[in-house]
Amino acid sequence: MNKIIQSIIKMRHFYNHRPISVRYGIDGILTLGAISLVGNNNNLFAQRLGAGDFHLSMLQFMPQMMNLVLLIPAGLIIDSMGNKRRMLSWALIAAGILFATAGSTAFIPVNAVYFFLIFIAVATASVTIMNLSWQAFFPEVVAEDENPNDSNANNIQAENRNSVLTFRARMTMFVSLIVPLAVGVILTSIPSYDGKIAAHQTFYILAAVLLIYNSFHFRKPYLHYL
């Protein structure tokens, strides 16, 4: 019991004294949680919609082509923007809506798999824009070196880019281990075809909720870094 209490005290201390790391840790959990939910569902969901070998290969090919076409122009546009946080927020919202729409293609009576491929490809392009925006936004709001002036009367520790990224990486690694196992256990425990389809759709909706919530998470003031 004492160890649990000590762990809670340590977590509260970290939360109070490393606010930027906590915010980006939450960002990592939400973003990678959503992407992991989608990534661990795409192939199985497509097969249950009637996808064959060709469709599954296109499921890998189409997003890559979208990324190839968008990568350079999107990077140039984002780099020229004064408010990169706005692009980041809208990319998260767009990806969330598109993933939810991709899950709803199961209700399409004819050629549902083709609609699914299109929505996943466009959603993946939105995720690429989101990643580009994040990489441009992050260095602007988190200092590269610790600044002694960042420590204030509330005893908030100075945080630099490496410490924030390290904590975010720890959180994303945790999510990347938990989500695939959870998805596998849930799908295995559902015996019926309709139940599995409903589970897939729930995962896509949950991914959409995580991404859209993260978009509002990024709209909050980032303390003294903004």
C-alpha positions in Angstrom: 0.0 0.0 0.0 2.9 2.4 0.8 4.4 1.8 -2.6 1.1 2.7 -4.3 0.9 5.9 -2.2 4.5 6.7 -3.0 3.8 6.2 -6.7 0.8 8.4 -6.6 2.8 11.1 -4.9 5.6 10.9 -7.5 3.1 11.1 -10.3 1.5 14.2 -8.7 4.9 15.8 -8.3 5.8 15.1 -11.9 2.4 16.5 -13.1 2.9 19.7 -11.1 6.5 20.3 -11.9 6.8 19.1 -15.5 3.6 20.5 -17.2 5.0 20.6 -20.7 6.1 17.0 -20.6 2.7 16.0 -19.3 0.9 17.8 -22.1 3.1 16.3 -24.8 2.8 12.9 -23.1 -1.0 13.2 -23.4 -0.6 14.2 -27.0 1.5 11.1 -27.7 -1.0 8.8 -26.0 -3.9 10.3 -27.9 -2.2 10.4 -31.3 -0.5 7.0 -31.3 -3.5 5.4 -29.6 -5.7 6.5 -32.5 -3.2 5.5 -35.1 -2.6 2.1 -33.5 -6.3 1.4 -33.3 -6.6 2.1 -37.0 -3.5 0.3 -38.0 -4.4 -2.9 -36.2 -7.9 -2.9 -37.8 -7.4 -1.9 -41.5 -6.5 -5.3 -42.9 -9.0 -7.3 -40.9 -11.8 -4.9 -41.5 -11.0 -4.7 -45.3 -11.1 -8.6 -45.5 -14.4 -8.7 -43.7 -15.7 -6.2 -46.3 -14.7 -8.6 -49.0 -11.2 -7.4 -49.8 -8.9 -9.8 -51.8 -5.2 -9.8 -52.3 -5.3 -6.9 -54.7 -7.4 -4.8 -52.4 -5.0 -5.5 -49.5 -2.0 -4.5 -51.6 -3.8 -1.3 -52.6 -4.5 -0.6 -48.9 -0.7 -0.3 -48.5 -0.1 1.4 -51.9 -2.7 4.1 -52.0 -1.7 5.9 -48.7 2.0 5.8 -49.7 1.2 7.4 -53.0 -0.9 10.1 -51.3 2.0 10.8 -49.0 4.5 10.9 -51.9 2.3 13.5 -53.7 1.6 15.6 -50.6 4.9 15.5 -48.8 6.8 18.3 -50.5 4.0 20.8 -51.2 2.5 20.2 -47.7 5.9 20.7 -46.1 6.4 24.0 -48.0 3.0 25.3 -47.1 3.3 24.4 -43.4 6.8 25.9 -43.2 5.5 29.2 -44.6 2.5 29.4 -42.1 2.7 31.8 -39.2 0.3 29.7 -37.0 1.2 26.1 -37.4 -0.9 25.1 -34.4 -4.0 25.9 -36.5 -2.9 23.5 -39.3 -2.1 20.8 -36.7 -5.6 21.1 -35.1 -7.4 21.0 -38.4 -5.3 18.0 -39.7 -6.2 16.1 -36.5 -9.9 16.9 -36.9 -9.8 15.9 -40.6 -8.1 12.6 -39.9 -10.6 11.8 -37.1 -13.6 12.5 -39.3 -12.1 10.4 -42.2 -11.3 7.5 -40.0 -14.9 7.5 -38.6 -16.2 7.7 -42.2 -14.0 4.8 -43.2 -15.5 2.7 -40.5 -19.0 3.5 -41.7 -18.4 2.1 -45.2 -19.6 -1.2 -43.8 -23.1 0.2 -44.3 -22.6 0.6 -48.0 -24.3 -2.3 -49.8 -22.1 -2.5 -52.9 -18.3 -2.2 -53.3 -17.8 -1.1 -49.8 -14.2 -2.1 -49.8 -13.4 0.5 -52.6 -14.9 3.3 -50.5 -12.9 2.1 -47.5 -9.7 2.2 -49.5 -10.3 5.8 -50.6 -11.2 7.1 -47.1 -8.2 5.4 -45.5 -5.9 6.8 -48.1 -7.2 10.4 -47.6 -7.1 9.9 -43.8 -3.5 8.8 -43.9 -2.7 11.9 -45.9 -4.3 13.9 -43.2 -2.1 12.1 -40.6 1.0 12.9 -42.7 0.0 16.6 -42.7 -0.5 16.4 -39.0 3.0 14.9 -38.5 4.6 17.6 -40.6 2.7 20.3 -38.7 3.7 18.8 -35.4 7.4 18.6 -36.3 7.3 22.3 -37.4 5.2 23.4 -34.4 7.1 21.6 -31.6 10.5 23.4 -32.0 8.7 26.7 -31.9 7.0 26.1 -28.5 9.5 24.1 -26.6 13.0 25.5 -25.9 16.0 23.5 -27.1 18.0 24.3 -23.9 16.9 24.7 -20.4 16.4 28.3 -19.3 16.9 29.0 -15.6 14.2 31.8 -15.9 11.7 29.0 -16.6 11.8 28.0 -13.0 9.3 30.2 -11.1 7.8 30.7 -7.7 5.7 27.5 -8.2 8.9 25.5 -8.5 8.1 24.4 -12.0 11.2 22.7 -13.4 12.9 24.0 -16.5 12.0 21.7 -19.4 13.9 21.4 -22.7 13.2 19.7 -26.0 15.0 16.5 -25.2 13.3 15.9 -21.8 9.9 16.5 -23.3 10.5 14.2 -26.3 11.9 11.5 -24.0 8.8 11.5 -21.9 6.5 11.5 -24.9 8.4 8.6 -26.4 7.9 6.6 -23.2 4.2 7.2 -23.3 3.9 6.3 -27.0 5.9 3.1 -26.4 3.5 2.1 -23.7 0.5 2.7 -26.0 2.1 0.8 -28.9 2.4 -2.3 -26.7 -1.1 -2.1 -25.1 -3.4 -1.2 -28.0 -2.5 -4.2 -30.4 -3.0 -6.7 -27.5 -6.3 -5.1 -26.5 -7.6 -5.1 -30.0 -6.6 -8.7 -30.6 -8.3 -9.9 -27.3 -11.5 -8.0 -28.0 -11.8 -9.3 -31.6 -11.0 -12.8 -30.6 -13.6 -12.8 -27.9 -16.4 -11.8 -30.3 -17.8 -14.9 -32.1 -20.2 -13.4 -34.7 -19.3 -11.7 -38.0 -21.7 -8.8 -37.3 -20.2 -8.4 -33.8 -16.7 -8.2 -35.3 -17.8 -5.6 -37.8 -19.4 -3.5 -35.0 -16.1 -3.8 -33.0 -14.1 -2.6 -35.9 -16.4 0.4 -36.4 -16.2 1.1 -32.6 -12.4 1.2 -32.9 -12.5 3.7 -35.8 -15.0 5.9 -33.9 -12.8 5.7 -30.8 -9.7 6.7 -32.9 -11.7 9.6 -34.3 -12.7 10.8 -30.8 -9.0 10.6 -29.6 -7.8 12.6 -32.6 -10.5 15.3 -32.4 -10.0 15.6 -28.7 -6.3 16.1 -29.2 -7.0 18.9 -31.7 -8.7 20.8 -28.8 -5.9 19.8 -26.5 -3.5 21.6 -28.8 -5.7 24.7 -28.8 -5.1 25.2 -25.1 -2.5 27.8 -24.1 1.0 26.2 -23.7 2.0 28.1 -20.6 5.0 30.3 -21.0 6.1 28.7 -24.2 3.5 30.4 -26.4 
